[in-house]
Amino acid sequence: MATKLHIAIDGPVAAGKGAVASRVAQKLGILYVETGAMYRAVALLGMRENVDLHSGAELLALLNTHEFTLTSSKDIPGTCQVFLDGEDVTEKIRMPEVSRGSSLVATIPEIREYLVKKQQEIAKSESVVMEGRDIGMVVLPEAQVKVFLTADPVIRAKRRQTQQAEKRIIQSFEQILDETQKRDKIDMQRAINPLQVSKGAKVIDTTTMSIDEVVDAIINLTK
């Protein structure tokens, strides 16, 4: 059996992980896995069922009675859709309140363990470009290519505002910058698998780089 190619892309919110990982997957013709979408889906489910997003036991109980799937088609590399009980919630999980909820969900050890296993199961059978916050450290520590994307917080907040506007979600720049900084603090200070640069990862500062430039840099690392 041929060795599967695993590319791990980590970094803080709005560093460009999603757009970059999607295009890298397209260019290489392999699967794109957005792990953050899984945490968002859990948060959305918890909010819909009025469950305490701090309670791992209650959230796990929900996961055992509901089905959510993350798909990335070989026929259309670079796509990532999320379904909750058969409903396409790909856009719904992008709402600001769900983003905030996913930060809480991501701090719960039981949920992280549950989702990490799912992510590793996907990678066992497929070559993947997987992005998130603990891919190189925890999910795919043996990945052949590890990248940590970063950027100035102000630039990341501007990117986030543009992304939100494209989805007709209107927030002030000040609010988005504040949420970005709070998200960074939560991600970096959580007790379980905090956001950090994994051993052997190439750090790429995307502040002044275009998406294509970052994609080309990662493709070159892969080669």
Secondary structure, DSSP 8 states (H G I E B T S, - for coil): -----EEEEE-STTSSHHHHHHHHHHHHT-EEEEHHHHHHHHHHHHHHTT--TT-HHHHHHHHTTS-EEEE--SSSTT--EEEETTEE-TTGGGSHHHHHHHHHHTT-HHHHHHHHHHHHHHHHHS-EEEEESSIIIII-TT-SEEEEEE--HHHHHHHHHHHHHHTT----HHHHHHHHHHHHHHHHH-SSS-S---TT-EEEE-TT--HHHHHHHHHHHH-
